[in-house]
Amino acid sequence: MKSTAKIKSTMTMLEYCKLLLNKISFNDELLKKEYQKGLKYLNPKDQEELKQWLLLKGKMVDNKND
């Protein structure tokens, strides 16, 4: 059977973290938990970018690594 559409999607871990955090931003507790989990998979530059992105969104998240 032939596939009618092949969707190739490449997303960086930073982009994925932003997407996920944006979707769960209504729940501060869950947001903090997922933020901390996401940091484990990001390099220091991306960690800082994610932190700044959250600040721009008006979300304050404690970073235990700071």
C-alpha positions in Angstrom: 0.0 0.0 0.0 1.4 3.4 -1.0 1.6 6.2 1.5 -0.1 9.3 0.2 1.9 11.7 2.3 5.2 11.5 4.1 5.8 14.2 6.6 9.3 14.7 7.7 9.6 16.8 10.8 12.8 17.8 12.5 12.6 19.5 15.8 15.4 20.4 18.1 15.1 19.5 21.8 14.9 23.2 22.6 12.0 23.6 20.2 10.3 20.5 21.6 10.7 21.9 25.2 9.2 25.2 24.2 6.3 23.5 22.5 5.6 21.3 25.5 5.9 24.1 28.0 3.7 26.3 26.0 1.0 23.6 26.0 1.1 23.1 29.8 1.7 26.7 30.8 -1.7 26.8 32.5 -0.4 24.5 35.3 2.5 26.1 37.2 3.5 22.9 39.1 3.6 20.8 35.9 5.4 23.6 34.1 8.2 23.6 36.7 8.5 19.9 36.7 8.7 19.6 32.9 11.1 22.6 32.7 13.5 20.9 35.1 13.3 17.6 33.1 13.9 19.5 29.9 17.0 21.1 31.2 18.7 17.7 31.5 18.6 17.3 27.7 19.8 20.8 26.8 23.3 22.2 26.5 24.0 25.3 28.7 23.3 27.7 25.8 19.9 26.2 25.1 19.2 26.0 28.8 19.7 29.8 29.1 17.6 30.4 25.9 14.7 28.3 27.4 14.9 30.2 30.7 14.8 33.6 28.8 11.9 32.4 26.7 9.9 31.5 29.8 10.7 34.9 31.3 9.4 36.6 28.2 6.3 34.5 28.5 5.8 35.9 32.0 6.6 32.6 33.7 9.0 32.5 36.6 10.7 29.1 37.0 13.2 28.4 39.7 16.3 26.9 38.2 18.1 24.7 40.8 21.2 24.7 38.6 21.7 28.5 38.8 
